[in-house]
Amino acid sequence: MGSPQVARPATALWHSPGARLAREYEDRMTTAATSSAVTAAMRHALSLAARGPVAGVNPQVGCVILDAEGRMLAEGWHRGAGTAHAEVDALSKLTSEQVRGATAVVTLEPCNHTGLTGPCSQALIEAGVARVFFAVTDPGPGAGGAARLRAAGIKVTGGVLADEVEQSMDVWLTATRLGRPFVTVKWASSLDGRAAAADSTSKWITGTAARQHVHEQRAAADAIVVGTGTVIADNPELTARGDAGELLPHQPIPVVFGGSPLPADAKVHAHPHALIQFTDRDIEAALRSLFAQGIRRVFVEGGPTLASAFIAAGVVDEYLVYLAPALIGGPRTAIGDIGVGTIADARRLEIRDVRRLGEDLLVVARPGFSTPAYVGGDA
């Protein structure tokens, strides 16, 4: 892509020590000339990926096709299950003459499996691209695309802007690597950590801005999880709603943990999606089951009992804590026993964000020094 062309000698001479030095020089010059164009293309591909669906079994992926001078020829992104993958979307906008010898820059390693669509690695080979840059290796069943491309004689380089892409794809990558959904646990409490008053009243601890933010988080998840106690006590709809109370376009699947029978008139029965209920206490098995059903992100919004159970099981990937400027006191704490007997066993967290929502504060935290539990699966 705009690099100096080094004339290659006859095949027999190309393996000599001097020729190897010349080849190494060519590679270094190529890297220097292409790095800025590829970096810019990868950042653009990352912005394209963000246009794809947040929820669902498929990752958000973007792709940019560059010509030999590093100029963009086409772009593409994945729009959801059953639609063209980012690479195929970009390739579809070019003629065979335009794409032959071009460079593909894609946020995720091109897939190597056939599902609702064919393997992107084969599409790139058939299109005649000369080089592929990607950011993150595919940890799922689509892995192996880079090896397939190399076997076809295509130059492949991975790890371009890997940290940025890892952060952007964190939810999908975590779920795929662990074989269970990415788990977000949410609670709202007073500054002194109370989720309700002594008489169990809790509506509303936080203000409208915080509550609307919760609905946005529901809409970004594949499933919303509560316990039977919450359904019986509060009779929630478990839907994602807008400012005017309207249903948002994407609705999380309602999931209920607990063996208690639910009332026949519970609002959750009228949810746009069918209810999933787990009657035993095996959280890890339940998460494996949800993953097998295509659920990659769950939003745990139950009371202290359910939140504490998820924390104790070591499967929480993210905490969203909404803090209201109020003091309540009393026994109704936001979480209960999580298996911490001494301060040395405290579950240390890393604060990722603190923001103001109206009069309330949102604290976003991730597990600090501990590693999320692996619960299996065929990722």
C-alpha positions as CSV (number, residue, x, y, z in Angstrom):
1,M,0.0,0.0,0.0
2,G,2.2,2.7,-1.3
3,S,5.4,1.0,-0.2
4,P,8.6,0.9,-2.3
5,Q,8.6,-2.0,-4.7
6,V,11.7,-4.2,-4.4
7,A,12.3,-6.2,-7.5
8,R,12.7,-9.9,-6.8
9,P,15.4,-11.8,-8.5
10,A,15.1,-15.3,-9.9
11,T,13.6,-17.9,-7.6
12,A,16.9,-19.7,-7.1
13,L,18.6,-16.5,-5.9
14,W,15.7,-15.3,-3.8
15,H,16.8,-17.8,-1.0
16,S,20.3,-16.4,-0.7
17,P,21.4,-14.5,2.5
18,G,21.5,-11.2,0.6
19,A,18.0,-11.8,-0.8
20,R,16.7,-12.6,2.7
21,L,18.0,-9.2,3.9
22,A,16.3,-7.5,0.9
23,R,13.1,-9.3,1.8
24,E,13.4,-8.2,5.5
25,Y,13.9,-4.6,4.3
26,E,10.9,-4.8,2.1
27,D,8.8,-6.2,5.0
28,R,9.9,-3.4,7.3
29,M,9.2,-0.7,4.7
30,T,5.8,-2.2,4.0
31,T,5.0,-2.2,7.7
32,A,6.0,1.4,8.0
33,A,4.0,2.5,5.0
34,T,0.9,0.6,5.9
35,S,0.7,1.0,9.6
36,S,-1.0,4.4,9.7
37,A,-3.5,3.5,7.0
38,V,-4.3,0.2,8.6
39,T,-4.7,1.8,12.1
40,A,-7.1,4.4,10.7
41,A,-9.0,1.7,8.8
42,M,-9.3,-0.4,12.0
43,R,-10.7,2.5,14.0
44,H,-13.2,3.1,11.3
45,A,-14.1,-0.6,11.2
46,L,-14.6,-0.4,15.0
47,S,-17.0,2.5,14.5
48,L,-18.8,0.5,11.8
49,A,-19.1,-2.5,14.1
50,A,-21.0,-0.3,16.6
51,R,-23.8,0.1,14.1
52,G,-24.7,-3.6,14.5
53,P,-27.1,-5.0,17.1
54,V,-25.9,-4.8,20.7
55,A,-27.8,-7.9,21.8
56,G,-27.9,-11.4,20.3
57,V,-25.6,-14.3,19.6
58,N,-23.5,-12.6,17.0
59,P,-20.6,-10.2,17.7
60,Q,-20.5,-6.6,16.4
61,V,-18.0,-6.7,13.5
62,G,-16.8,-4.0,11.1
63,C,-14.7,-4.3,8.0
64,V,-12.8,-1.9,5.6
65,I,-11.3,-2.8,2.3
66,L,-8.3,-0.8,1.2
67,D,-6.6,-0.5,-2.2
68,A,-2.8,-0.9,-2.7
69,E,-2.3,2.8,-1.8
70,G,-4.2,2.5,1.5
71,R,-7.3,4.2,0.2
72,M,-10.7,3.0,1.3
73,L,-12.6,1.1,-1.3
74,A,-15.5,-0.2,0.7
75,E,-16.9,-0.7,4.2
76,G,-19.3,-3.2,5.8
77,W,-20.7,-4.3,9.1
78,H,-22.7,-7.2,10.5
79,R,-26.4,-6.4,10.9
80,G,-27.5,-9.5,12.8
81,A,-28.1,-13.2,12.6
82,G,-28.7,-14.4,9.1
83,T,-27.4,-11.3,7.4
84,A,-24.0,-10.9,5.6
85,H,-21.0,-10.8,7.8
86,A,-18.9,-7.6,7.8
87,E,-16.4,-8.9,5.3
88,V,-19.0,-10.1,2.8
89,D,-21.0,-6.9,3.2
90,A,-17.9,-4.9,2.2
91,L,-16.9,-7.2,-0.6
92,S,-20.4,-7.1,-2.1
93,K,-19.9,-3.4,-2.9
94,L,-16.8,-4.0,-5.1
95,T,-16.2,-5.6,-8.5
96,S,-13.8,-8.5,-8.8
97,E,-11.2,-6.2,-10.4
98,Q,-11.4,-3.7,-7.6
99,V,-11.0,-6.3,-4.8
100,R,-8.2,-8.4,-6.3
101,G,-5.0,-7.6,-4.5
102,A,-6.7,-5.4,-2.0
103,T,-6.3,-5.4,1.8
104,A,-9.1,-6.3,4.3
105,V,-9.1,-4.7,7.7
106,V,-11.6,-6.4,10.1
107,T,-12.2,-6.1,13.8
108,L,-12.5,-9.9,14.4
109,E,-10.6,-12.8,12.9
110,P,-12.6,-13.8,9.7
111,C,-14.7,-16.8,10.6
112,N,-14.0,-20.3,9.4
113,H,-17.4,-22.0,9.8
114,T,-20.7,-22.4,8.0
115,G,-23.8,-21.4,9.9
116,L,-26.6,-19.3,8.5
117,T,-23.9,-17.8,6.2
118,G,-20.7,-19.2,4.8
119,P,-17.2,-18.7,6.1
120,C,-15.8,-15.2,5.6
121,S,-12.3,-16.6,5.2
122,Q,-13.3,-18.5,2.1
123,A,-15.1,-15.4,0.8
124,L,-11.9,-13.4,1.1
125,I,-9.9,-16.1,-0.6
126,E,-12.3,-16.3,-3.5
127,A,-12.4,-12.5,-3.8
128,G,-8.6,-12.5,-4.3
129,V,-7.5,-10.2,-1.4
130,A,-3.8,-10.1,-0.9
131,R,-3.7,-9.2,2.8
132,V,-5.9,-9.3,5.9
133,F,-5.4,-7.4,9.2
134,F,-7.6,-8.2,12.1
135,A,-7.7,-7.1,15.8
136,V,-8.9,-10.0,17.9
137,T,-8.7,-13.8,17.4
138,D,-12.2,-15.4,17.3
139,P,-12.5,-17.5,20.5
140,G,-15.6,-19.3,19.3
141,P,-16.6,-22.0,16.8
142,G,-15.6,-19.6,14.0
143,A,-11.9,-19.8,14.9
144,G,-9.4,-20.9,12.3
145,G,-10.0,-18.3,9.7
146,A,-6.5,-16.8,9.9
147,A,-4.9,-20.2,9.4
148,R,-7.1,-20.9,6.4
149,L,-6.2,-17.6,4.8
150,R,-2.5,-18.2,5.3
151,A,-2.8,-21.6,3.8
152,A,-4.2,-19.9,0.7
153,G,-1.2,-17.7,0.5
154,I,-2.7,-14.5,1.9
155,K,-0.6,-12.4,4.3
156,V,-2.4,-12.2,7.7
157,T,-1.6,-10.0,10.6
158,G,-3.5,-10.1,13.9
159,G,-3.5,-7.9,17.0
160,V,-4.1,-4.5,15.3
161,L,-5.6,-2.2,18.0
162,A,-6.4,-5.3,19.9
163,D,-6.9,-3.5,23.3
164,E,-9.5,-1.1,21.8
165,V,-11.4,-3.8,20.0
166,E,-11.3,-6.1,23.1
167,Q,-12.9,-3.4,25.1
168,S,-15.6,-2.7,22.5
169,M,-16.4,-6.4,22.2
170,D,-16.0,-7.2,25.9
171,V,-19.5,-8.6,26.4
172,W,-19.5,-11.0,23.5
173,L,-15.8,-12.1,24.0
174,T,-16.4,-12.8,27.7
175,A,-19.5,-14.8,27.0
176,T,-17.9,-16.8,24.2
177,R,-14.7,-17.5,26.1
178,L,-16.4,-18.6,29.3
179,G,-19.3,-20.5,27.7
180,R,-22.0,-18.6,29.6
181,P,-23.6,-15.1,29.3
182,F,-21.9,-11.9,30.4
183,V,-23.5,-11.2,33.8
184,T,-24.4,-7.7,35.0
185,V,-25.8,-7.3,38.5
186,K,-27.7,-4.1,39.3
187,W,-29.1,-2.7,42.4
188,A,-30.3,0.6,43.7
189,S,-29.7,1.7,47.2
190,S,-29.3,4.6,49.6
191,L,-25.9,6.0,50.4
192,D,-25.8,3.8,53.4
193,G,-26.4,0.7,51.3
194,R,-30.1,0.1,52.0
195,A,-32.3,-1.2,49.3
196,A,-35.5,-0.7,51.2
197,A,-36.9,0.7,54.5
198,A,-37.6,-1.5,57.5
199,D,-41.2,-2.0,56.3
200,S,-39.9,-3.3,53.0
201,T,-41.0,-0.3,50.9
202,S,-38.5,0.6,48.2
203,K,-40.4,2.4,45.5
204,W,-38.7,4.7,44.5
205,I,-35.2,5.0,46.0
206,T,-33.7,6.6,42.9
207,G,-35.1,9.3,40.6
208,T,-36.4,9.2,37.0
209,A,-33.1,9.6,35.3
210,A,-31.6,6.6,37.1
211,R,-34.7,4.5,36.4
212,Q,-34.6,5.4,32.7
213,H,-31.0,4.4,32.5
214,V,-32.0,1.0,33.9
215,H,-34.5,0.6,31.1
216,E,-31.7,1.3,28.6
217,Q,-29.6,-1.4,30.2
218,R,-32.5,-3.8,30.0
219,A,-32.8,-3.0,26.3
220,A,-29.1,-3.8,25.8
221,A,-29.4,-7.2,27.4
222,D,-30.6,-10.5,26.0
223,A,-32.3,-11.5,29.2
224,I,-33.5,-9.8,32.5
225,V,-33.2,-12.0,35.6
226,V,-35.1,-11.8,38.9
227,G,-36.2,-14.1,41.6
228,T,-39.6,-15.5,42.4
229,G,-39.8,-13.3,45.5
230,T,-39.5,-10.2,43.3
231,V,-42.2,-11.3,41.0
232,I,-44.6,-12.1,43.9
233,A,-43.8,-9.0,45.9
234,D,-43.5,-6.4,43.1
235,N,-45.3,-7.9,40.1
236,P,-42.9,-6.3,37.6
237,E,-43.4,-6.3,33.9
238,L,-39.7,-7.0,33.2
239,T,-39.8,-5.0,30.0
240,A,-37.6,-2.2,28.6
241,R,-39.6,1.0,28.3
242,G,-39.0,4.5,27.0
243,D,-39.6,7.9,28.7
244,A,-43.3,7.8,27.8
245,G,-43.7,4.2,29.0
246,E,-43.6,2.8,25.5
247,L,-41.9,-0.6,24.8
248,L,-38.4,-0.2,23.3
249,P,-37.7,-2.0,20.1
250,H,-35.5,-4.7,21.8
251,Q,-37.0,-6.5,24.8
252,P,-35.0,-8.8,27.1
253,I,-36.2,-12.3,27.7
254,P,-37.7,-12.6,31.2
255,V,-35.9,-15.2,33.4
256,V,-37.0,-16.1,36.9
257,F,-35.0,-18.1,39.5
258,G,-36.8,-19.9,42.2
259,G,-39.2,-22.8,42.8
260,S,-42.2,-20.9,44.1
261,P,-45.2,-21.0,41.7
262,L,-45.9,-17.6,40.1
263,P,-49.3,-16.1,40.3
264,A,-51.5,-16.7,37.2
265,D,-52.0,-12.9,36.9
266,A,-48.4,-12.0,37.2
267,K,-47.5,-9.3,34.6
268,V,-44.5,-11.2,33.4
269,H,-46.9,-13.7,31.7
270,A,-47.8,-10.9,29.3
271,H,-44.2,-10.2,28.4
272,P,-43.5,-10.1,24.6
273,H,-41.1,-13.1,25.2
274,A,-42.0,-16.4,26.8
275,L,-40.8,-16.7,30.4
276,I,-37.9,-19.0,31.3
277,Q,-37.9,-20.3,34.9
278,F,-35.2,-22.2,36.8
279,T,-36.5,-23.9,39.8
280,D,-33.3,-25.1,41.3
281,R,-30.3,-23.2,42.8
282,D,-27.7,-24.2,40.3
283,I,-26.8,-20.8,38.9
284,E,-23.9,-22.1,36.8
285,A,-26.0,-24.8,35.1
286,A,-28.7,-22.2,34.5
287,L,-26.2,-19.9,32.8
288,R,-24.9,-22.7,30.6
289,S,-28.5,-23.4,29.6
290,L,-29.1,-19.7,28.7
291,F,-25.9,-19.6,26.7
292,A,-27.0,-22.7,24.7
293,Q,-30.3,-20.8,24.0
294,G,-28.3,-18.0,22.3
295,I,-28.3,-15.6,25.3
296,R,-25.0,-13.7,25.6
297,R,-25.8,-11.0,28.2
298,V,-28.0,-11.1,31.2
299,F,-29.1,-8.3,33.4
300,V,-29.7,-9.4,37.0
301,E,-32.2,-7.1,38.6
302,G,-33.6,-9.2,41.4
303,G,-33.5,-8.4,45.1
304,P,-30.7,-8.9,47.7
305,T,-31.1,-12.7,47.8
306,L,-30.6,-13.3,44.1
307,A,-27.9,-10.6,43.7
308,S,-26.0,-12.2,46.6
309,A,-26.3,-15.7,45.2
310,F,-24.8,-14.5,41.8
311,I,-21.9,-12.7,43.6
312,A,-21.2,-15.7,45.8
313,A,-21.1,-18.0,42.8
314,G,-18.4,-15.8,41.3
315,V,-20.1,-15.3,38.0
316,V,-20.6,-11.5,38.0
317,D,-18.8,-9.6,35.3
318,E,-20.1,-6.1,35.9
319,Y,-21.8,-4.2,38.7
320,L,-24.2,-1.3,38.2
321,V,-24.9,0.4,41.5
322,Y,-27.3,3.3,41.6
323,L,-26.9,5.4,44.7
324,A,-29.5,7.8,45.9
325,P,-28.6,10.8,48.2
326,A,-30.6,9.4,51.1
327,L,-30.1,7.6,54.4
328,I,-32.5,4.8,55.4
329,G,-30.7,2.7,58.0
330,G,-32.2,-0.6,59.2
331,P,-31.7,-4.2,58.2
332,R,-32.7,-4.1,54.5
333,T,-29.2,-4.0,52.9
334,A,-28.7,-4.1,49.1
335,I,-26.9,-7.5,49.3
336,G,-26.6,-10.1,52.0
337,D,-24.2,-12.9,52.7
338,I,-21.7,-13.4,49.8
339,G,-19.3,-15.7,51.5
340,V,-16.9,-13.1,52.9
341,G,-15.9,-14.1,56.5
342,T,-13.0,-11.7,56.9
343,I,-11.8,-8.5,55.3
344,A,-9.0,-10.3,53.5
345,D,-11.7,-12.2,51.6
346,A,-13.5,-9.1,50.4
347,R,-14.4,-9.1,46.7
348,R,-12.3,-6.3,45.4
349,L,-13.7,-4.3,42.5
350,E,-12.3,-2.0,39.9
351,I,-14.3,1.2,39.4
352,R,-14.8,1.7,35.7
353,D,-17.1,4.7,35.8
354,V,-18.9,7.1,38.1
355,R,-21.5,9.4,36.7
356,R,-24.4,11.6,37.9
357,L,-27.9,10.7,36.8
358,G,-30.2,13.5,38.1
359,E,-29.6,13.6,41.8
360,D,-28.3,10.0,41.9
361,L,-24.9,8.5,41.2
362,L,-24.2,5.5,39.1
363,V,-21.1,3.4,39.9
364,V,-19.9,0.9,37.3
365,A,-17.5,-1.7,38.6
366,R,-15.8,-4.9,37.5
367,P,-14.2,-7.7,39.5
368,G,-10.7,-6.6,40.5
369,F,-8.4,-9.3,41.7
370,S,-10.5,-12.4,41.1
371,T,-11.3,-14.2,37.8
372,P,-14.9,-14.9,36.7
373,A,-15.8,-18.5,37.1
374,Y,-15.7,-20.7,34.0
375,V,-18.8,-22.8,33.8
376,G,-18.1,-24.7,30.6
377,G,-19.9,-24.8,27.3
378,D,-18.8,-25.4,23.7
379,A,-17.4,-21.9,23.0
